[in-house]
């Protein structure tokens, strides 16, 4: 079943992040790392930058330090599911790179969700504070 623009595409049991919501190139990830803000928690680190007037894009970095392929894919699947709510709440304007830390392999889904949501809220607050400072200095 395909859902409306800005939502995940459901194919059978799989939840697939649509192409327009994916960070895929090194350049896109670099923009999130270099021009954005960072917020870390026990299980994840989020890098978030503004992507003005464009669709929110999300990418995942899960290194071999997290575990074997099965473990890494499990962590990615859970993070991808959390990203669904992000694309619904913020359909445009963000570049988000999510780095899973080795502790994510043993984290429960609730712990991982809590860390993701707290880090995202912190990044969005930092972006807003940066925007307010820039507007204040421009006046």
Secondary structure, 3 states (H helix, E strand, C coil): CCCCCCCCEEECCEEECCHHHECCCHHHHHHHHHHCEEEECCCEEEEEEEEEEEECEEEEEECHHHCCHHHHHHHHHHHHHHHHHHHHHCCEEEEEEEEECHHHHHCCHHHHHHHHHHHHHHHHHHHHHHHHHHHHHHC
